[in-house]
Amino acid sequence: MAGVKSVLAHLTGKHARIRPVPRKVALVGTAVVIAALVVLNLAKNLLPWAGVSVSVVAAAGLLLFARRHGLSWAQLGLGRDRLRSGLLWGLAAIAIVIGIYVIGVSLPMTRSLFLDARYHSGVSQALLTAFVLIPLGTILLEEVAFRSVLWGMLSRHMTAWRVLLTSSALFGLWHVLPSLQVTGANQGLSDVVSSQSPWTTVLVVAGTVAFTAVGGIVAGELRRRSGSVLASAGMHWATNSLGVLFGLVAWQLAA
């Protein structure tokens, strides 16, 4: 019976031993992942053809590299035994975001923050963006990159809280280039920037980076507590995709 339990534990990933790797190997692996993320960030923001397909291929490539570098599915936050935990935490995060967005759209003073010109479209386009384009083009890559592969790499040579802070800081920096587009597309932010000095743009970008870094901390903590990337992906989908759907409502109310 003990032998059967041992085999089942091995097959399900439970009680699997994590083989230690030399610190130098761990650092090199982390450096390679960060360098790849820099290239991906530039490509996604500067090349017009770098869309969903590039994100999907990049996510697969990062996972392949991580696996080849010795990280287990559990270390990547993709272990089967933690899926239920990740799902429950993710659903709780989605419920909280919905509550916040309902309040935000209901109040005239915050409604303009939902008026993003990039998502001022019809219902069909909004649904396509929320349920296909954002999940595959943004969330998949970012969750695999920051809460799965980078997290696993950092965990080899950092304590848990340093992994959380480092991955979140890099997640914030990932949004430097996108924040420049948001400033021009979002009506609420655009009104602020146009009425102030050019330095306000710098402050808005810095604020966006800081905000996303804090969001990275929340997402990272969800991933840490649940042991699954599914939890952070749920929160990520809620903040991004539901933002598009609530933005559609905000445009209707502003009409």
N, C-alpha and C positions, 0 to 999 in steps of 0.2 A: 504493500500500500504506500509506503514511504517513497518507493521508487516511482510509482505512478504519479504521486503528487509532485515529485521533483521534475518529472518530464513535463507535466501540465504547467508548472510554474515557468519552466523554460520557454514553452511554446507561447504562453500568454504574455511573457515579458516581466512577470512578477518575480521579485527577489533576484533579478538578473544582476550579476556583478558588473560594475563599471571598471573597465580596465584603465588604470592610470597611464597617462602619456607624459613624456618628458616636457618640462616647462617650455623649452625652446621650441618644440614641435607645436605645442598649444599656441604659443605667441605667433608663430609663423602662420598657422591656420587662421587666427584672428585677423592678422594683417592682410592676408589674401582676401578674406571676406569683406573687410572695410574698403579695400582698394576696389573690389568689384562693385560695391555699393556706390562709390563715388562715380565710377564710369556709368553705371545704370542711371543714377540721378541726372547726370548731364544728358545722357541719351534721351531719357523720357521727357525732359523739359525743353530740349533744344532741337530734337529731331521730330518733325511732324508725323513721320510714319511709325514712331515707336509707341504703339498702342497696346491693345489687349494681348495680342500674340506675343509681343516682346516680353511683357510682364509674366505671362504663363511660362514661356521658355526659360526666362531668368529664374523664376521660382523653382522650376524643376532642376535647373543647373545648380542652384545653391544647395538644394537638398541632396543632389547626387554628390556634390563635393563634400558635404558634411558627412554623409554616410561613408564615403570612401576614406574620409579622415578619421573614422572610428566612432562617430557619435551614434548612439542608439536612438530608436524612435522615442523612447521615454525621455532621453536627454533633449530631444528636439521638441518635446511637448506634444508628441503625436502618438503616444502609447495608447493602445486600445483600452487598457484598464482605467484610463482617466477620462475617457470620452463622456461618460455620464456626468461626472463632476464638472467638466468643461461646459457641457450643455446647460446644466442648471445655473452655473455662475453667469454664463452668457445670456440666458433668458432674463435673469434678474437685472443685468446691466441694461438690456434692451428696454425693459419696463421703466427703469429709472430715467433713461434718455427720453423716452416718449413723454413722461410727465414733465420734464424740463422743457421740451419743445412745445408742448401744449401751452404752457405758461408763456413762453417766449413769443409765440405767434399771437397769442391773445392780447398781449400788452402792446399798444401802439408805440411805446418808446423803444421796444426791442424788436418790433416786427421788421424794421428796415434791415436788420442784420441777416434776415432770411431772403432778402431780395437780391439774389445773385443772377446776373444777366446770363451766365453760362447755362443756367437751368430754367430760364424763362421760356418754357416750351409747353407743348400739349401734354395730355395725360399719357398717351402711348410712349412718347419719348421719355417722359419722366420715369415711367415704369421700367423701360429698357435701361435707362441710366442707373436706377436704383437697384435693380435686381440682376443686371448682367454686366454693364460696363464698369461700374464701381467695384463690385465684388471681384471680378476677374482682372480688371486693369489696375486696381489700386490695392484693395485689401489683401488679396492673395499674396502679392509680392511683398508688401510691407510686413505682413504678419510672419511670413516665412523668413524674411530677411532679419527682422529685428527681434521678434519674440520666439523664433525657432532656431535658426542657424546661428545668428550672432549670439543669442542668449546661450546656446549650447557651447559655443566656442569660448565665450568669456567665462563660463562656469568652470572651465578647466583650470583657470589660473586666477580667479577672483572670488571673493566672498559674495554671498547672495545680494547684500545691499549694494555692493559696488557694481555687480552685474546689472541691477535694476537702474541705478543712476547713470551708468555709462551707456547702456542701450537706449535709455530715454533721452539723454543728451544728444546722441547721434540721430535719434529719430526726429528731434527738434530741428537739427541742422539739415536734415533731409528736406525740410519744408522751406528752406530759404528761397529757392527759385520759384516754387509754386506760390509762395506768399506774394510775390510781385504781380502775378496774374490776378490773385484774389483781390488785391487792393484796387485794381481797375474795374473788376467785374462786380464786386459787391457794392450795392448802393449805399449802405450804411457807412462802410469804410471809405468809400469814394468821397462822400460828403465831408467827412472829417479831414481827409487829406487835402482836398481842394480848397478848404477854408483856412489852411494853416501853411506854415513854411515848408520848403522841400524836406527839411529834416523830419517832418512828421511821417513821411514815407518810411524813413529809416526806423522810426519808433514803431510804426505799424508792423513792419517786417519783423523787428526784434520781438514785438509782442506776440506775433503769430508763432514764431519759433519757440518762445517761452511757453505759450499756451499748448502747443503740440508736444513739447517736452513733458509738461505736466500730464497731458493726456497719455503720454508714453509711460509715465510712472503708474498711472491708474491701470492701464492695460497690462503693464508688466506685473503689477501686484495681482491682478486677476489671473494671469498666467501662472504666477508662482503659487498662489493659494489653491488653484484648481489642479495644477499640474498639467494643464492642457492649453494649447494655443486656441482651442475652440472658444474659450471664455473671452479672451482678448479680442478675437475676431468678431464675436457677437457685439461687443461694445463698439468696435471699430465700424462695423456695418451700420449700427444704429446711428452713430454720430454723423457718418457720411451720407449713407443712402436715405435715411429718414430725413436728413436735412434737406435733401432734394424734394422729397414728397411734401414736407411741411413748407418748403419754399414755394411750391406750387400753390398751396393754400394761401400763403402770404401775398403772392401776386394777385390772387383773386380778391382778397380783402382790400388790397391797395388800389384795385381798379376803380 
